[in-house]
Amino acid sequence: MKMYPSLAALLLACVLAFAPLTQAAQHLPININTATAEQIAEALDGVGEVRAAAIILLREQLGGFTNIEQLLDISGIGEATLKRIRPVIVLE
């Protein structure tokens, strides 16, 4: 199949136009005071089911997070992880 340059350019433009939308969808803010463990694991890069469950447990113990740095009390969440996930976390 012969590809015409203008058609190829149009297809490339469409792909590039929608790329930021799919990337942004992966980094939507998440409220760790109301999210489920599944939502937390899905939204936070490097946080799986076990750490997400630990976040829920700590949230219950604290009566809710008042400071994002409280996540450092969870085993496996260090400064590097916190720095990576901080932009998508909200506390409400």
N, C-alpha and C positions, 0 to 999 in steps of 0.2 A: 504494500500500500504506500503510495507516494504522499508525503506530508507537505502541504503547502506552507511556506514560511509565515504567512499571516495567520493561518489557523494554528500553527505551533505557537506563535507569539500570543495569540488569544488564550490558548489553553494554559500556557505558562503564567500569564497575567491572572487568570482565575485562581490557579493554585496559590500563587503568591498573595493574592488578595484575601484569601480565607485562612491562610496559615496563622496570622496573629490571633484570629478568633479561636482556633483550636488550642493554641498555646495558652491564651488567657483563660480559657475554660478550665484548664488544669490548675490554675493558680487563683481560684476564687477564694475570697476570705472565708474563714471558718471560725465560728464562735465555739471555743473549746468549753465554754460553760453550759452549752445546750446541746452540742453535737453528740451523736451516738459514737460508739467505738468504731463502728464500720465507717462512718463518715469521716472520722478523724484519720483513720488508717488510709483512706482513699485520698484525702486532701493534703496530708503532710508527707512530703518527700522523706523517705528514710524511716518513717514510723509505720510499723506493721501492726498486726492484730494484738500482739502481746503488749507492746508499748502503748497502744491506744487503750487497751483495757487498764493499764497502769495509770494512764492519764485520768480515766473515769474514776478509778478508785481514789486517787489523790484528790480529785475534784470533790468527791463525796466527803472525804475526811476534812477538807478545808472549808466545806460549805460553799465552794465556788472559788475560782481563781481571781485574785485581785491584782496579780502581777505575773507577767509572762515568765519571769525568771524563776518562778516556783516550779516550772517544768524541770529545772536542773536537779530537783530532788528525786527524779525518776531515774532508775538505773538504765543506762544506755543512752540517755540524753545528756550530752555534754555541750560545751560552748559552741563547737562547730555545728552540731545538729541544730541547736537553738538559733544560731545565726542564719542557717539555711531556711528554717521554717518560720522564723519571726515575721517576715513580710505578709504572710497569709493568715496569721492568727489575729483574731479580735477577741476582746473580753467585753461582754455586755451583760 
